[in-house]
Structures are given as C-alpha cells and as structure tokens.
Amino acid sequence: MYLIVTRAFPPELGGMQSLMWGLTKEISKNFMIKVFADYQEDHKEFDKNENFSIERVGGIKFLRKIRKAQLINEFLKDNKIQGIIADHWKSLELIKTDKKKYCLIHGKEINHPKGSSLNKRAVKVLNNTEKVIANSEYTKNLATDNGVNQEKVVVINPGVDSAKELNKRSLEKVENLLKIKTPRLITVSRLDKRKNHEKIIMALKNLKQIYPNIVYICIGYGDEEDNIKKLVKELGLEPQVMFFKDISDDLKNALVAKSDIFVMPSIIHKTSVEGFGIAYVEAAQYSVPSLGGKDGGASDAIDHDKTGLICDGNSLNEIYSCLSSMIENKKYLELGKNAKQYVAKFNWIKIIEEYKKILN
C-alpha cells in the first residue's frame, strides 16, 4: 500500500488538485492506495464514488498539519506501507517513518532564498526522501541550486487526461459570442502578477491597430482582477477583452478550442514562479499553440518555434513581436497542428509509467 498525502485534492478546483487527483487515480490502478487529504465541505459525495480510501482532516491550517501527521504516524504503526507520496515538502515535515518517501516539487514552494529558514526546512525534508519528483527541468535546477541533492531529483512532467469531447451546445454558444472576432487570444489561469495579463493587454492595444477584430478571452479569477479590468478600461479595450469566471468545463473547453493562441508569458514575481504550466498542454490538446515565458518551466510544455513560442515575459516588445509572428499568415494553424501531436506524451497513460519505474 502507498499513502498519498496531499493538501490539494478534489472536489476543490485548481491545477495542483487536478495533478494529485490524476496521479492518485492512475497509481490506484497498479497499487493499493490510501489518501490523507484536507477537508472540503462537499467532499462526501465525491469521496464515496472512489475505489480507494480517502481520509479528510479539517481544522485551522497549522493544527490541521499537526493532526494529519499524527493520524498518518499512527496509521504507519498499524499497517504495512510500501511508501508515501506527498504533494509538498510541508506534507512530509512532521511524518516520522523510515518508509520510502517521494515528494513532488512544483516551483514556487521551493523558491526561497538560500540559507533562509524556509529554504533550510525544505532542503532538510527533501534530502530525506527516496526521490524528489520535479515537474520540469527548470524546477529540478531550482531545487539543486537551492541545496537539494541532485541525485535524488528526477523530472516527471505532470500528466493530463485525454481531451474531453467538445459539447456541441457550448461550441454553438461560443460561436455566437465571438462571431467575426479574430484573431482570438485566450488565457486560462489565476489572475495574479506571475501570469502577466497586464503585458498581454498592453500588447493587445498595439495589435488592435492591425487587427481591429482581435479578441482576448480571459478565464479565471484572482487578486489582480480589479487591476486588470481597470487597465482594460484605461486603454479603451473593453470591446476587445472578454472576462469569464465560474463557468462550466464544457464552456471553458469550447472557448479554448475556438481560440487561435493560448497566451501566458509568465514571469517571476517575488518567489512565485511557473514551474511547468499544464494549461499549455491542455490548450495544445485542442490544436491551440501557446506563447509562454522563459522564466519557469514552460519550455518543458512548449517546443519553441514548433508548438508555440517562448519569450521574455518582462519585455512588452517580445510579447508583441511573438504574437505578431504567430498571427501573421495564420502561422498559429501550423503550430497548433504540431502542438496536438507533441502533447500526446503528457497523457497520464504514458506519464504513470515513469512513476512506476521509481516506485518499483
């Protein structure tokens, strides 16, 4: 039996939640699994449909971490466990065992100044594992630069399920919404500084002069929502920018599939960094190429100049010129075709084989 210890798990939504859910679902096909996850209000309906045990732990954050570790330590005493797979180094910090431990790393949670208290704590936990599983080459290098033993780190990119079949009604709704708007740019992400919506909108201001029917579809919510909407208004781009949040997966997928370029030229903001960018892969499944940023792990998800472009997200000129080159002569069609073929390697059926190698 393997234990999955995670703070991020469905029915809560998010990239980390999807990753841990996909990993757990695939591992459970090969090994007996028990999950220790954080409490969610509507978890009972979700949990009862799964073929593995899920134990939920509630309470305020600090006490929840202690209580979860106590439950796991007790479980380890009474059960035969092959190993523990954790979503975060903090999920392992209080667990006392000589069983094999495997910890996923994603980017920002290990990006602390070398020698700082958080850095020391992270390195201590990660160097006491069997393997540290980095989501990209970038994250691997970040970890080893910050003191993690290089021999322990292996790169396994996040997996994705096969793309959902598009809903006919949602496609019709999108066509009615967008009509003659073209070219179509889209971002699906949290609205925060790292994702760089601000510079996308500034580039849009210039692109509008050449492509008056251009549209930018912005799906998500977050701390920067008010600032982004304010910038759109100041630049007079309200007819060109469409905001969506709390929409169905069917509508989100239809909006992505009917777009031309997925745009997320991420930057490093304080310690926050894009470790991989599963959204690039999800867009590519619908033949949509991406513009990603050089700061982070986007280059693991985007094959530069074949399935999209990588640019300096801090440079407005680069964002503008890259978007111009992808739009000109509809180059995005060729890039999108390549992208769909390229991302087949990220399907969970293939990614889980990499996990099986290290678990076995």
C-alpha positions as CSV (number, residue, x, y, z in Angstrom):
1,M,0.0,0.0,0.0
2,Y,1.1,3.6,-0.8
3,L,-0.1,6.6,1.1
4,I,-0.9,9.8,-0.8
5,V,-0.5,12.8,1.5
6,T,-1.9,16.0,0.0
7,R,-3.2,19.4,0.9
8,A,-4.7,19.9,-2.6
9,F,-7.3,17.4,-3.7
10,P,-10.8,17.5,-5.4
11,P,-13.5,18.4,-5.1
12,E,-11.5,21.6,-4.7
13,L,-10.6,23.0,-8.1
14,G,-7.1,24.0,-9.3
15,G,-4.0,22.8,-11.1
16,M,-2.5,21.1,-8.1
17,Q,-5.8,19.5,-7.3
18,S,-6.0,18.1,-10.8
19,L,-2.4,16.8,-10.7
20,M,-2.9,15.0,-7.4
21,W,-6.2,13.6,-8.5
22,G,-4.8,12.3,-11.8
23,L,-1.8,10.8,-10.1
24,T,-3.8,9.1,-7.4
25,K,-6.3,7.7,-9.9
26,E,-3.6,6.2,-12.1
27,I,-1.5,4.8,-9.2
28,S,-4.6,3.2,-7.8
29,K,-4.8,1.0,-10.9
30,N,-1.4,-0.5,-10.0
31,F,-1.1,-0.3,-6.2
32,M,-3.4,-0.2,-3.2
33,I,-3.8,3.4,-2.1
34,K,-5.0,5.4,0.9
35,V,-5.3,9.2,0.6
36,F,-4.9,11.7,3.5
37,A,-6.3,15.0,2.2
38,D,-7.6,18.3,3.6
39,Y,-11.2,18.6,4.5
40,Q,-13.6,20.1,1.9
41,E,-17.2,20.9,2.6
42,D,-18.7,18.9,-0.2
43,H,-16.2,16.0,-0.1
44,K,-18.6,13.2,0.9
45,E,-20.4,13.0,-2.5
46,F,-17.0,13.0,-4.2
47,D,-15.3,10.5,-1.9
48,K,-18.0,7.8,-2.0
49,N,-17.5,7.3,-5.7
50,E,-13.8,6.4,-5.5
51,N,-12.4,2.9,-5.2
52,F,-9.7,3.9,-2.7
53,S,-10.0,5.2,0.9
54,I,-9.8,9.0,1.4
55,E,-9.4,10.3,5.0
56,R,-10.2,14.0,5.3
57,V,-8.6,16.2,8.0
58,G,-10.1,19.6,9.0
59,G,-9.3,22.5,11.3
60,I,-7.2,25.6,11.0
61,K,-4.1,25.3,8.8
62,F,-1.4,24.9,11.5
63,L,-3.3,22.5,13.7
64,R,-4.5,20.6,10.6
65,K,-1.0,19.9,9.6
66,I,-0.1,18.5,13.1
67,R,-3.3,16.5,13.3
68,K,-2.9,15.0,9.8
69,A,0.7,14.0,10.7
70,Q,-0.4,12.3,13.9
71,L,-3.1,10.3,12.1
72,I,-0.5,9.2,9.4
73,N,2.1,8.3,12.1
74,E,-0.5,6.1,13.9
75,F,-1.6,4.5,10.6
76,L,2.1,3.7,9.7
77,K,2.5,1.8,13.0
78,D,-0.5,-0.5,12.3
79,N,-0.3,-1.1,8.6
80,K,2.1,-2.4,6.1
81,I,3.1,0.5,3.9
82,Q,5.5,0.5,0.9
83,G,5.9,4.2,0.7
84,I,4.5,7.7,1.0
85,I,3.9,10.1,-1.9
86,A,3.4,13.8,-1.0
87,D,2.3,16.9,-2.9
88,H,4.5,19.3,-0.9
89,W,7.5,19.1,1.4
90,K,5.4,20.5,4.2
91,S,3.1,17.5,3.9
92,L,6.1,15.3,4.9
93,E,7.7,17.6,7.5
94,L,6.1,16.0,10.6
95,I,5.9,12.4,9.5
96,K,8.2,10.1,11.4
97,T,9.0,6.9,9.4
98,D,11.8,5.1,7.7
99,K,9.5,4.1,4.9
100,K,10.3,5.3,1.4
101,K,9.1,8.9,0.8
102,Y,8.6,10.6,-2.5
103,C,7.9,14.3,-2.8
104,L,6.6,16.3,-5.7
105,I,8.0,19.8,-6.3
106,H,6.4,22.4,-8.4
107,G,8.5,25.6,-8.3
108,K,7.4,28.4,-6.0
109,E,7.2,26.4,-2.8
110,I,11.0,25.7,-3.0
111,N,12.0,29.1,-4.4
112,H,13.2,30.6,-1.1
113,P,16.5,32.5,-0.5
114,K,19.3,30.0,0.1
115,G,20.1,29.9,3.8
116,S,16.6,31.2,4.9
117,S,14.5,29.4,7.4
118,L,12.1,28.1,4.8
119,N,14.9,27.0,2.5
120,K,16.6,25.0,5.3
121,R,13.3,23.3,6.3
122,A,12.5,22.4,2.6
123,V,16.0,21.1,1.9
124,K,16.1,19.0,5.1
125,V,12.8,17.3,4.2
126,L,13.6,16.8,0.5
127,N,17.1,15.4,1.2
128,N,15.4,12.8,3.5
129,T,13.3,11.3,0.7
130,E,13.9,8.4,-1.7
131,K,13.1,10.6,-4.7
132,V,12.2,14.2,-5.3
133,I,9.9,14.5,-8.4
134,A,10.3,17.8,-10.2
135,N,7.6,18.9,-12.7
136,S,10.2,20.3,-15.1
137,E,13.9,20.7,-15.8
138,Y,13.6,24.3,-14.6
139,T,12.2,23.1,-11.2
140,K,14.9,20.5,-10.9
141,N,17.6,23.1,-11.4
142,L,15.9,25.4,-9.0
143,A,15.9,22.7,-6.3
144,T,19.5,21.7,-6.8
145,D,20.6,25.3,-6.9
146,N,18.9,25.8,-3.5
147,G,20.6,22.8,-1.9
148,V,18.6,19.6,-2.8
149,N,20.8,16.6,-3.5
150,Q,20.9,16.3,-7.3
151,E,21.0,12.5,-7.2
152,K,17.6,12.5,-5.6
153,V,15.8,14.6,-8.2
154,V,14.0,13.1,-11.2
155,V,11.9,15.1,-13.7
156,I,8.4,13.7,-14.4
157,N,6.1,16.2,-16.1
158,P,2.5,16.5,-14.9
159,G,0.1,14.2,-16.8
160,V,-3.2,15.1,-18.4
161,D,-6.3,13.0,-19.2
162,S,-7.3,12.7,-22.9
163,A,-9.1,15.9,-24.0
164,K,-12.8,15.8,-23.4
165,E,-15.1,15.6,-26.4
166,L,-16.4,19.1,-27.1
167,N,-20.0,19.8,-26.3
168,K,-22.0,20.9,-29.4
169,R,-24.2,23.3,-27.5
170,S,-21.2,25.0,-25.9
171,L,-19.5,25.3,-29.3
172,E,-22.5,27.0,-30.7
173,K,-22.7,29.4,-27.7
174,V,-19.0,30.3,-28.3
175,E,-19.5,31.0,-32.0
176,N,-22.5,33.2,-31.2
177,L,-20.4,35.1,-28.6
178,L,-17.3,35.5,-30.8
179,K,-18.9,35.8,-34.2
180,I,-16.5,37.7,-36.5
181,K,-13.9,38.3,-33.8
182,T,-10.5,37.2,-35.0
183,P,-7.7,36.5,-34.3
184,R,-8.6,35.0,-30.9
185,L,-6.2,35.0,-27.9
186,I,-7.0,33.2,-24.7
187,T,-5.6,32.8,-21.2
188,V,-7.0,30.3,-18.6
189,S,-5.3,30.9,-15.2
190,R,-5.5,32.7,-11.9
191,L,-5.4,36.4,-12.3
192,D,-2.2,37.1,-10.5
193,K,1.1,39.1,-11.2
194,R,3.0,36.0,-12.3
195,K,0.7,35.2,-15.2
196,N,1.4,38.6,-16.8
197,H,-2.1,39.6,-18.0
198,E,-1.0,43.2,-17.8
199,K,1.5,43.0,-20.6
200,I,-0.8,40.8,-22.8
201,I,-3.3,43.6,-22.6
202,M,-0.7,46.3,-23.4
203,A,0.4,44.3,-26.4
204,L,-3.3,43.9,-27.4
205,K,-3.5,47.7,-27.6
206,N,-1.0,47.7,-30.4
207,L,-2.2,44.6,-32.1
208,K,-5.7,46.2,-32.4
209,Q,-4.3,48.8,-34.8
210,I,-3.5,46.0,-37.3
211,Y,-6.3,43.6,-36.4
212,P,-9.4,45.6,-35.4
213,N,-11.5,42.5,-34.8
214,I,-9.0,40.9,-32.4
215,V,-10.3,39.5,-29.1
216,Y,-8.7,38.4,-25.9
217,I,-10.6,35.9,-23.8
218,C,-9.6,35.9,-20.1
219,I,-10.8,33.0,-18.0
220,G,-10.1,32.9,-14.2
221,Y,-10.2,34.9,-11.0
222,G,-7.7,36.2,-8.5
223,D,-6.2,39.1,-6.7
224,E,-5.4,41.1,-9.8
225,E,-8.9,41.0,-11.3
226,D,-9.8,44.6,-10.4
227,N,-6.4,45.9,-11.6
228,I,-6.6,44.1,-14.9
229,K,-10.2,45.3,-15.6
230,K,-9.1,48.8,-14.7
231,L,-6.2,48.6,-17.3
232,V,-8.6,47.4,-20.0
233,K,-10.9,50.3,-19.3
234,E,-8.0,52.9,-19.3
235,L,-6.7,51.6,-22.7
236,G,-10.2,51.6,-24.2
237,L,-10.1,47.8,-24.9
238,E,-13.4,46.8,-23.4
239,P,-14.8,45.7,-26.8
240,Q,-11.7,43.5,-27.3
241,V,-11.5,41.8,-23.9
242,M,-14.0,39.2,-22.6
243,F,-13.8,38.1,-19.0
244,F,-15.2,34.7,-17.7
245,K,-15.2,33.0,-14.3
246,D,-17.1,30.2,-12.6
247,I,-18.0,28.7,-16.0
248,S,-18.6,25.0,-16.8
249,D,-15.7,22.8,-18.1
250,D,-17.7,22.4,-21.4
251,L,-17.8,26.1,-22.0
252,K,-14.2,26.6,-21.0
253,N,-13.0,23.8,-23.3
254,A,-15.1,25.2,-26.2
255,L,-13.6,28.7,-25.7
256,V,-10.1,27.2,-25.8
257,A,-10.8,25.1,-28.8
258,K,-12.3,28.0,-30.7
259,S,-9.3,30.2,-29.9
260,D,-6.1,30.7,-32.0
261,I,-3.3,31.3,-29.5
262,F,-3.1,30.5,-25.8
263,V,-1.1,33.3,-24.2
264,M,0.6,33.1,-20.8
265,P,4.1,34.6,-20.9
266,S,4.7,34.1,-17.2
267,I,7.3,35.9,-15.2
268,I,8.9,35.5,-11.8
269,H,7.1,37.7,-9.2
270,K,8.8,37.7,-5.8
271,T,9.2,34.0,-5.1
272,S,6.3,33.0,-7.3
273,V,7.3,31.1,-10.5
274,E,5.6,28.9,-13.1
275,G,7.1,25.5,-12.6
276,F,5.6,23.9,-15.6
277,G,2.2,25.2,-16.9
278,I,-0.3,22.4,-17.5
279,A,-2.6,24.9,-19.2
280,Y,-0.3,25.0,-22.2
281,V,-0.7,21.2,-22.6
282,E,-4.5,21.4,-22.2
283,A,-4.7,24.0,-24.9
284,A,-2.5,22.0,-27.2
285,Q,-4.9,19.1,-27.0
286,Y,-7.3,21.2,-28.9
287,S,-4.7,22.2,-31.5
288,V,-4.1,25.6,-29.9
289,P,-0.4,26.7,-29.8
290,S,1.0,28.8,-26.9
291,L,3.1,31.8,-26.1
292,G,5.0,31.1,-22.8
293,G,7.6,32.9,-20.8
294,K,11.2,31.9,-20.5
295,D,11.2,32.3,-16.7
296,G,9.9,29.0,-15.4
297,G,9.2,25.5,-16.9
298,A,7.1,26.5,-19.9
299,S,9.9,25.2,-22.2
300,D,9.0,21.6,-21.0
301,A,5.5,22.1,-22.2
302,I,6.2,24.2,-25.4
303,D,8.6,23.1,-28.1
304,H,9.9,26.6,-29.2
305,D,9.0,27.5,-32.8
306,K,7.3,24.2,-33.3
307,T,4.3,24.1,-31.0
308,G,4.4,27.7,-29.9
309,L,6.9,30.3,-28.8
310,I,8.9,31.1,-25.6
311,C,9.6,34.8,-25.0
312,D,10.9,37.1,-22.3
313,G,7.7,37.9,-20.4
314,N,9.3,41.0,-19.0
315,S,9.6,42.5,-22.5
316,L,6.5,44.0,-23.9
317,N,8.3,44.2,-27.3
318,E,9.0,40.5,-27.3
319,I,5.4,39.6,-26.4
320,Y,4.1,41.9,-29.1
321,S,6.5,40.6,-31.8
322,C,5.9,36.9,-30.9
323,L,2.1,37.4,-31.1
324,S,2.5,39.2,-34.4
325,S,4.6,36.5,-35.9
326,M,2.2,33.8,-34.8
327,I,-0.8,35.7,-36.2
328,E,0.9,36.7,-39.5
329,N,-0.2,34.3,-42.3
330,K,-2.0,32.3,-39.7
331,K,1.2,30.6,-38.5
332,Y,-0.8,29.5,-35.4
333,L,-2.5,26.8,-37.6
334,E,0.7,25.0,-38.3
335,L,2.0,25.5,-34.7
336,G,-1.3,24.2,-33.3
337,K,-1.2,21.1,-35.5
338,N,2.3,20.3,-34.2
339,A,1.2,21.1,-30.6
340,K,-1.6,18.5,-30.7
341,Q,0.9,15.8,-31.8
342,Y,3.6,16.9,-29.3
343,V,1.5,16.8,-26.2
344,A,0.4,13.1,-26.6
345,K,3.5,12.3,-24.5
346,F,1.9,14.1,-21.5
347,N,-1.1,11.7,-21.4
348,W,-1.4,10.0,-17.9
349,I,-1.1,6.6,-19.6
350,K,2.5,7.4,-20.5
351,I,3.4,9.6,-17.5
352,I,2.4,6.9,-15.0
353,E,5.0,4.6,-16.4
354,E,7.7,7.0,-15.2
355,Y,6.2,6.8,-11.7
356,K,6.0,3.0,-11.8
357,K,9.8,2.9,-12.6
358,I,10.7,4.7,-9.4
359,L,8.1,3.1,-7.2
360,N,9.1,-0.4,-8.3
